[in-house]
Amino acid sequence: KRHVDNLLVQASENPTLEVTRLSAEIMFSKTRLYLALNRPGDARSTLAEMKKRFAPYQKITVQLAGKTTTLDEVIRQLDEELTKTTTVKKN
């Protein structure tokens, strides 16, 4: 957490399009890791931070899992995964 969060802070200080793209990919991985570790609260917080930080960049393309997609699609997918995880835990 210390290293990843430090990189994200540095990235916000130098917001070129490529750095923004890389930051989004890192935050996606961080959110998925929290989901895998059964930490939905942390995943939800990271996703909320992504929405806030990348609001102006929703249509940029990012490279995830070997394919290219838009950032708004990535955020939508994470929202769905988080909703499914929360729903399964409640049942």
Secondary structure, 3 states (H helix, E strand, C coil): CHHHHHHHHHHHHCCCHHHHHHHHHHHHHHHHHHHHCCCHHHHHHHHHHHHHHCHHHCCCEEEECCEEEEHHHHHHHHHHHHHHHHHHHHC
